[in-house]
Amino acid sequence: MNKLWMEKRNIAVLIAPGLLFIIGMVLLPTAVALYLSFTNYDGVDYNLFNLSNYKEIFLHDSIFWDALRNSILLGIAFVVLQHPIAVLMAILTTHAGKWERPLRILIFIPSIISTFVTSQMWVSLLNVQFGLLNRMLTAVGLSSWKQDWLGNPDIAIYSIIFVAMWQGFGYAYLLYYAGIKGIPSELYEAAIVDGANKWRYGRSIILPLLMPVIRINFVLAIVAGFKQMETVFLMTGGGPSNSTQFLGTYLYSRAFRDGLFGYGNAISILFIVFCLVVTLIMNRLLKKDVGEF
């Protein structure tokens, strides 16, 4: 009995720091944000507003829904465009021989460079007057293709999506690369002996065994779409005409620019709810048992 008690006490001591961290840094701030979301808190004083903030968001705040649409659009772009390319590049890298290490480093470099640096680089490249992209289009006789890539409300969102995918490509690639490297080479040799070509090997062996990695990566991609802020804030600030607002930038704008902290907290609570719902849906859709290898 004493031994059992000692084991439980040791377990409690080991998990206590992590539990206190979760309570203090996650649960408590979330509880405070939930409380303030029912108020008109402006940084100094507040009164209870009941559901006024949520009613305003759901019934009258069209910018919030545009921001949510942009976040979902970015998450879909991650899943549909970025990740298939990341899987393909991961497969190609593992078969690159002596070029494997240089390629791996080259692909991952954009993800470790400061977001501020890469954002300002793309702002310069996409500048309507002296940007390299428009100058290249002019040089090859495609002047009619020149655009105000960050100043046109109809185009700016797609420029932001492209830059966000470029910046985050390395992390998606790295997870798929690690998953592929974990597949035993014996399976490839056995498939070759059985007469399977590379396409059949990839479709019947690599992809099924990568499903756990794919599930995690898809969830991270969708959540990353909801969390997108730094790149947008540095490149467009949510403009022009709020066409590139995302949930993160809109939350910041309402809370810190407009001083509506209660309203900003209401957006943050919905932000958390959306992320949880998307995570649950993605886990259920991609739930599939795979054999061990």
TORKOL-4160 file (C-alpha; in steps of 0.2 Angstrom, whole numbers, padded with zeros to 4 digits, m for minus):
293
<pt num="1" X="0000" Y="0000" Z="0000"/>
<pt num="2" X="0014" Y="0012" Z="0004"/>
<pt num="3" X="0023" Y="0008" Z="m0012"/>
<pt num="4" X="0007" Y="0012" Z="m0022"/>
<pt num="5" X="0005" Y="0028" Z="m0012"/>
<pt num="6" X="0023" Y="0033" Z="m0016"/>
<pt num="7" X="0021" Y="0029" Z="m0034"/>
<pt num="8" X="0006" Y="0040" Z="m0035"/>
<pt num="9" X="0015" Y="0054" Z="m0026"/>
<pt num="10" X="0029" Y="0053" Z="m0038"/>
<pt num="11" X="0018" Y="0054" Z="m0053"/>
<pt num="12" X="0009" Y="0069" Z="m0045"/>
<pt num="13" X="0026" Y="0078" Z="m0043"/>
<pt num="14" X="0031" Y="0074" Z="m0060"/>
<pt num="15" X="0015" Y="0081" Z="m0069"/>
<pt num="16" X="0013" Y="0095" Z="m0057"/>
<pt num="17" X="0024" Y="0108" Z="m0066"/>
<pt num="18" X="0016" Y="0104" Z="m0083"/>
<pt num="19" X="m0001" Y="0105" Z="m0076"/>
<pt num="20" X="0002" Y="0121" Z="m0067"/>
<pt num="21" X="0009" Y="0128" Z="m0083"/>
<pt num="22" X="m0007" Y="0123" Z="m0093"/>
<pt num="23" X="m0018" Y="0131" Z="m0080"/>
<pt num="24" X="m0008" Y="0147" Z="m0078"/>
<pt num="25" X="m0004" Y="0150" Z="m0097"/>
<pt num="26" X="m0019" Y="0142" Z="m0106"/>
<pt num="27" X="m0034" Y="0139" Z="m0095"/>
<pt num="28" X="m0034" Y="0154" Z="m0084"/>
<pt num="29" X="m0031" Y="0167" Z="m0098"/>
<pt num="30" X="m0045" Y="0158" Z="m0108"/>
<pt num="31" X="m0057" Y="0159" Z="m0094"/>
<pt num="32" X="m0052" Y="0178" Z="m0092"/>
<pt num="33" X="m0055" Y="0181" Z="m0111"/>
<pt num="34" X="m0072" Y="0172" Z="m0110"/>
<pt num="35" X="m0077" Y="0183" Z="m0096"/>
<pt num="36" X="m0071" Y="0199" Z="m0104"/>
<pt num="37" X="m0080" Y="0194" Z="m0120"/>
<pt num="38" X="m0096" Y="0197" Z="m0112"/>
<pt num="39" X="m0091" Y="0215" Z="m0108"/>
<pt num="40" X="m0088" Y="0231" Z="m0116"/>
<pt num="41" X="m0070" Y="0232" Z="m0108"/>
<pt num="42" X="m0060" Y="0246" Z="m0116"/>
<pt num="43" X="m0044" Y="0244" Z="m0106"/>
<pt num="44" X="m0050" Y="0255" Z="m0091"/>
<pt num="45" X="m0068" Y="0251" Z="m0086"/>
<pt num="46" X="m0081" Y="0239" Z="m0092"/>
<pt num="47" X="m0099" Y="0234" Z="m0089"/>
<pt num="48" X="m0107" Y="0217" Z="m0093"/>
<pt num="49" X="m0115" Y="0217" Z="m0110"/>
<pt num="50" X="m0121" Y="0199" Z="m0110"/>
<pt num="51" X="m0121" Y="0193" Z="m0128"/>
<pt num="52" X="m0120" Y="0210" Z="m0136"/>
<pt num="53" X="m0102" Y="0207" Z="m0143"/>
<pt num="54" X="m0107" Y="0190" Z="m0150"/>
<pt num="55" X="m0123" Y="0196" Z="m0158"/>
<pt num="56" X="m0113" Y="0210" Z="m0166"/>
<pt num="57" X="m0101" Y="0198" Z="m0173"/>
<pt num="58" X="m0114" Y="0186" Z="m0180"/>
<pt num="59" X="m0127" Y="0198" Z="m0186"/>
<pt num="60" X="m0118" Y="0214" Z="m0192"/>
<pt num="61" X="m0099" Y="0211" Z="m0193"/>
<pt num="62" X="m0096" Y="0207" Z="m0211"/>
<pt num="63" X="m0077" Y="0210" Z="m0209"/>
<pt num="64" X="m0076" Y="0196" Z="m0197"/>
<pt num="65" X="m0084" Y="0184" Z="m0209"/>
<pt num="66" X="m0072" Y="0190" Z="m0223"/>
<pt num="67" X="m0058" Y="0187" Z="m0211"/>
<pt num="68" X="m0064" Y="0169" Z="m0207"/>
<pt num="69" X="m0066" Y="0166" Z="m0226"/>
<pt num="70" X="m0049" Y="0171" Z="m0229"/>
<pt num="71" X="m0042" Y="0160" Z="m0215"/>
<pt num="72" X="m0052" Y="0145" Z="m0222"/>
<pt num="73" X="m0046" Y="0149" Z="m0239"/>
<pt num="74" X="m0028" Y="0149" Z="m0233"/>
<pt num="75" X="m0030" Y="0132" Z="m0224"/>
<pt num="76" X="m0037" Y="0124" Z="m0240"/>
<pt num="77" X="m0023" Y="0131" Z="m0250"/>
<pt num="78" X="m0011" Y="0123" Z="m0238"/>
<pt num="79" X="m0019" Y="0106" Z="m0239"/>
<pt num="80" X="m0023" Y="0106" Z="m0258"/>
<pt num="81" X="m0008" Y="0115" Z="m0265"/>
<pt num="82" X="0006" Y="0116" Z="m0252"/>
<pt num="83" X="0005" Y="0098" Z="m0245"/>
<pt num="84" X="0005" Y="0088" Z="m0261"/>
<pt num="85" X="0020" Y="0097" Z="m0267"/>
<pt num="86" X="0028" Y="0095" Z="m0250"/>
<pt num="87" X="0025" Y="0076" Z="m0251"/>
<pt num="88" X="0032" Y="0075" Z="m0269"/>
<pt num="89" X="0047" Y="0085" Z="m0264"/>
<pt num="90" X="0050" Y="0074" Z="m0249"/>
<pt num="91" X="0050" Y="0058" Z="m0260"/>
<pt num="92" X="0061" Y="0066" Z="m0273"/>
<pt num="93" X="0073" Y="0072" Z="m0259"/>
<pt num="94" X="0075" Y="0054" Z="m0252"/>
<pt num="95" X="0080" Y="0048" Z="m0269"/>
<pt num="96" X="0092" Y="0063" Z="m0273"/>
<pt num="97" X="0108" Y="0053" Z="m0268"/>
<pt num="98" X="0122" Y="0065" Z="m0264"/>
<pt num="99" X="0111" Y="0080" Z="m0267"/>
<pt num="100" X="0099" Y="0075" Z="m0253"/>
<pt num="101" X="0107" Y="0085" Z="m0239"/>
<pt num="102" X="0109" Y="0101" Z="m0250"/>
<pt num="103" X="0091" Y="0100" Z="m0256"/>
<pt num="104" X="0085" Y="0097" Z="m0238"/>
<pt num="105" X="0094" Y="0113" Z="m0232"/>
<pt num="106" X="0088" Y="0123" Z="m0247"/>
<pt num="107" X="0070" Y="0119" Z="m0245"/>
<pt num="108" X="0070" Y="0122" Z="m0227"/>
<pt num="109" X="0079" Y="0139" Z="m0227"/>
<pt num="110" X="0063" Y="0150" Z="m0230"/>
<pt num="111" X="0056" Y="0143" Z="m0214"/>
<pt num="112" X="0070" Y="0148" Z="m0203"/>
<pt num="113" X="0072" Y="0166" Z="m0209"/>
<pt num="114" X="0064" Y="0179" Z="m0199"/>
<pt num="115" X="0046" Y="0182" Z="m0204"/>
<pt num="116" X="0050" Y="0201" Z="m0204"/>
<pt num="117" X="0064" Y="0199" Z="m0216"/>
<pt num="118" X="0054" Y="0187" Z="m0228"/>
<pt num="119" X="0039" Y="0198" Z="m0228"/>
<pt num="120" X="0048" Y="0214" Z="m0232"/>
<pt num="121" X="0057" Y="0205" Z="m0246"/>
<pt num="122" X="0041" Y="0200" Z="m0254"/>
<pt num="123" X="0034" Y="0217" Z="m0251"/>
<pt num="124" X="0049" Y="0224" Z="m0262"/>
<pt num="125" X="0047" Y="0210" Z="m0275"/>
<pt num="126" X="0028" Y="0213" Z="m0277"/>
<pt num="127" X="0029" Y="0232" Z="m0277"/>
<pt num="128" X="0019" Y="0239" Z="m0291"/>
<pt num="129" X="0032" Y="0252" Z="m0296"/>
<pt num="130" X="0049" Y="0245" Z="m0294"/>
<pt num="131" X="0045" Y="0227" Z="m0289"/>
<pt num="132" X="0056" Y="0213" Z="m0297"/>
<pt num="133" X="0040" Y="0203" Z="m0302"/>
<pt num="134" X="0033" Y="0217" Z="m0313"/>
<pt num="135" X="0050" Y="0222" Z="m0320"/>
<pt num="136" X="0052" Y="0204" Z="m0325"/>
<pt num="137" X="0035" Y="0203" Z="m0334"/>
<pt num="138" X="0040" Y="0219" Z="m0343"/>
<pt num="139" X="0057" Y="0212" Z="m0348"/>
<pt num="140" X="0049" Y="0196" Z="m0356"/>
<pt num="141" X="0035" Y="0206" Z="m0365"/>
<pt num="142" X="0021" Y="0203" Z="m0353"/>
<pt num="143" X="0018" Y="0221" Z="m0348"/>
<pt num="144" X="m0001" Y="0217" Z="m0348"/>
<pt num="145" X="0001" Y="0205" Z="m0334"/>
<pt num="146" X="0008" Y="0218" Z="m0322"/>
<pt num="147" X="m0003" Y="0220" Z="m0307"/>
<pt num="148" X="m0003" Y="0230" Z="m0290"/>
<pt num="149" X="m0001" Y="0213" Z="m0281"/>
<pt num="150" X="m0003" Y="0220" Z="m0264"/>
<pt num="151" X="m0014" Y="0235" Z="m0267"/>
<pt num="152" X="m0028" Y="0228" Z="m0278"/>
<pt num="153" X="m0042" Y="0221" Z="m0266"/>
<pt num="154" X="m0046" Y="0207" Z="m0279"/>
<pt num="155" X="m0028" Y="0201" Z="m0280"/>
<pt num="156" X="m0019" Y="0205" Z="m0263"/>
<pt num="157" X="m0027" Y="0190" Z="m0254"/>
<pt num="158" X="m0019" Y="0178" Z="m0267"/>
<pt num="159" X="m0002" Y="0186" Z="m0265"/>
<pt num="160" X="m0003" Y="0184" Z="m0246"/>
<pt num="161" X="m0008" Y="0166" Z="m0248"/>
<pt num="162" X="0006" Y="0162" Z="m0260"/>
<pt num="163" X="0019" Y="0170" Z="m0248"/>
<pt num="164" X="0012" Y="0161" Z="m0233"/>
<pt num="165" X="0013" Y="0145" Z="m0242"/>
<pt num="166" X="0031" Y="0149" Z="m0247"/>
<pt num="167" X="0036" Y="0153" Z="m0229"/>
<pt num="168" X="0028" Y="0138" Z="m0221"/>
<pt num="169" X="0033" Y="0125" Z="m0235"/>
<pt num="170" X="0048" Y="0119" Z="m0225"/>
<pt num="171" X="0039" Y="0114" Z="m0210"/>
<pt num="172" X="0026" Y="0103" Z="m0220"/>
<pt num="173" X="0041" Y="0096" Z="m0230"/>
<pt num="174" X="0051" Y="0092" Z="m0215"/>
<pt num="175" X="0037" Y="0081" Z="m0207"/>
<pt num="176" X="0034" Y="0072" Z="m0223"/>
<pt num="177" X="0052" Y="0069" Z="m0226"/>
<pt num="178" X="0054" Y="0062" Z="m0208"/>
<pt num="179" X="0039" Y="0051" Z="m0211"/>
<pt num="180" X="0046" Y="0044" Z="m0227"/>
<pt num="181" X="0063" Y="0041" Z="m0220"/>
<pt num="182" X="0055" Y="0031" Z="m0206"/>
<pt num="183" X="0048" Y="0019" Z="m0219"/>
<pt num="184" X="0060" Y="0003" Z="m0219"/>
<pt num="185" X="0070" Y="0001" Z="m0236"/>
<pt num="186" X="0065" Y="m0017" Z="m0235"/>
<pt num="187" X="0048" Y="m0013" Z="m0240"/>
<pt num="188" X="0054" Y="m0004" Z="m0256"/>
<pt num="189" X="0065" Y="m0019" Z="m0260"/>
<pt num="190" X="0051" Y="m0031" Z="m0258"/>
<pt num="191" X="0039" Y="m0020" Z="m0269"/>
<pt num="192" X="0052" Y="m0020" Z="m0283"/>
<pt num="193" X="0054" Y="m0039" Z="m0281"/>
<pt num="194" X="0035" Y="m0041" Z="m0283"/>
<pt num="195" X="0036" Y="m0030" Z="m0299"/>
<pt num="196" X="0028" Y="m0014" Z="m0292"/>
<pt num="197" X="0034" Y="0002" Z="m0301"/>
<pt num="198" X="0038" Y="0018" Z="m0291"/>
<pt num="199" X="0020" Y="0025" Z="m0294"/>
<pt num="200" X="0012" Y="0009" Z="m0287"/>
<pt num="201" X="0025" Y="0009" Z="m0272"/>
<pt num="202" X="0021" Y="0027" Z="m0268"/>
<pt num="203" X="0002" Y="0025" Z="m0269"/>
<pt num="204" X="0001" Y="0008" Z="m0260"/>
<pt num="205" X="0015" Y="0009" Z="m0247"/>
<pt num="206" X="0021" Y="0027" Z="m0244"/>
<pt num="207" X="0004" Y="0036" Z="m0243"/>
<pt num="208" X="m0004" Y="0023" Z="m0232"/>
<pt num="209" X="0010" Y="0023" Z="m0220"/>
<pt num="210" X="0011" Y="0042" Z="m0220"/>
<pt num="211" X="m0007" Y="0043" Z="m0215"/>
<pt num="212" X="m0003" Y="0048" Z="m0197"/>
<pt num="213" X="0009" Y="0061" Z="m0203"/>
<pt num="214" X="m0003" Y="0067" Z="m0216"/>
<pt num="215" X="m0017" Y="0069" Z="m0202"/>
<pt num="216" X="m0006" Y="0079" Z="m0191"/>
<pt num="217" X="0000" Y="0090" Z="m0205"/>
<pt num="218" X="m0017" Y="0093" Z="m0211"/>
<pt num="219" X="m0023" Y="0098" Z="m0194"/>
<pt num="220" X="m0008" Y="0109" Z="m0191"/>
<pt num="221" X="m0011" Y="0117" Z="m0209"/>
<pt num="222" X="m0029" Y="0122" Z="m0205"/>
<pt num="223" X="m0025" Y="0129" Z="m0188"/>
<pt num="224" X="m0010" Y="0138" Z="m0196"/>
<pt num="225" X="m0023" Y="0146" Z="m0208"/>
<pt num="226" X="m0033" Y="0152" Z="m0193"/>
<pt num="227" X="m0018" Y="0158" Z="m0184"/>
<pt num="228" X="m0010" Y="0168" Z="m0198"/>
<pt num="229" X="m0006" Y="0185" Z="m0193"/>
<pt num="230" X="0013" Y="0191" Z="m0194"/>
<pt num="231" X="0015" Y="0190" Z="m0213"/>
<pt num="232" X="m0002" Y="0199" Z="m0216"/>
<pt num="233" X="0002" Y="0212" Z="m0203"/>
<pt num="234" X="0019" Y="0216" Z="m0210"/>
<pt num="235" X="0014" Y="0215" Z="m0228"/>
<pt num="236" X="m0003" Y="0223" Z="m0229"/>
<pt num="237" X="m0010" Y="0226" Z="m0212"/>
<pt num="238" X="m0026" Y="0218" Z="m0217"/>
<pt num="239" X="m0029" Y="0230" Z="m0232"/>
<pt num="240" X="m0033" Y="0236" Z="m0244"/>
<pt num="241" X="m0051" Y="0238" Z="m0239"/>
<pt num="242" X="m0049" Y="0224" Z="m0227"/>
<pt num="243" X="m0048" Y="0212" Z="m0241"/>
<pt num="244" X="m0033" Y="0203" Z="m0233"/>
<pt num="245" X="m0040" Y="0202" Z="m0215"/>
<pt num="246" X="m0037" Y="0186" Z="m0206"/>
<pt num="247" X="m0044" Y="0182" Z="m0189"/>
<pt num="248" X="m0028" Y="0186" Z="m0180"/>
<pt num="249" X="m0026" Y="0203" Z="m0188"/>
<pt num="250" X="m0044" Y="0207" Z="m0186"/>
<pt num="251" X="m0043" Y="0203" Z="m0168"/>
<pt num="252" X="m0028" Y="0214" Z="m0166"/>
<pt num="253" X="m0036" Y="0228" Z="m0175"/>
<pt num="254" X="m0052" Y="0228" Z="m0165"/>
<pt num="255" X="m0043" Y="0226" Z="m0148"/>
<pt num="256" X="m0028" Y="0237" Z="m0149"/>
<pt num="257" X="m0032" Y="0249" Z="m0163"/>
<pt num="258" X="m0050" Y="0252" Z="m0159"/>
<pt num="259" X="m0048" Y="0249" Z="m0140"/>
<pt num="260" X="m0062" Y="0237" Z="m0140"/>
<pt num="261" X="m0054" Y="0224" Z="m0129"/>
<pt num="262" X="m0071" Y="0215" Z="m0125"/>
<pt num="263" X="m0075" Y="0213" Z="m0143"/>
<pt num="264" X="m0057" Y="0207" Z="m0147"/>
<pt num="265" X="m0059" Y="0194" Z="m0133"/>
<pt num="266" X="m0076" Y="0188" Z="m0141"/>
<pt num="267" X="m0067" Y="0186" Z="m0157"/>
<pt num="268" X="m0053" Y="0176" Z="m0148"/>
<pt num="269" X="m0065" Y="0164" Z="m0140"/>
<pt num="270" X="m0073" Y="0161" Z="m0157"/>
<pt num="271" X="m0056" Y="0159" Z="m0164"/>
<pt num="272" X="m0053" Y="0145" Z="m0151"/>
<pt num="273" X="m0069" Y="0137" Z="m0154"/>
<pt num="274" X="m0066" Y="0136" Z="m0173"/>
<pt num="275" X="m0049" Y="0129" Z="m0171"/>
<pt num="276" X="m0056" Y="0115" Z="m0159"/>
<pt num="277" X="m0070" Y="0111" Z="m0171"/>
<pt num="278" X="m0059" Y="0110" Z="m0186"/>
<pt num="279" X="m0047" Y="0099" Z="m0177"/>
<pt num="280" X="m0060" Y="0087" Z="m0172"/>
<pt num="281" X="m0068" Y="0087" Z="m0189"/>
<pt num="282" X="m0051" Y="0084" Z="m0197"/>
<pt num="283" X="m0046" Y="0070" Z="m0185"/>
<pt num="284" X="m0063" Y="0061" Z="m0188"/>
<pt num="285" X="m0061" Y="0063" Z="m0207"/>
<pt num="286" X="m0044" Y="0057" Z="m0208"/>
<pt num="287" X="m0045" Y="0044" Z="m0195"/>
<pt num="288" X="m0038" Y="0028" Z="m0202"/>
<pt num="289" X="m0029" Y="0013" Z="m0194"/>
<pt num="290" X="m0012" Y="0009" Z="m0202"/>
<pt num="291" X="m0001" Y="m0006" Z="m0198"/>
<pt num="292" X="0015" Y="m0004" Z="m0189"/>
<pt num="293" X="0031" Y="m0007" Z="m0199"/>
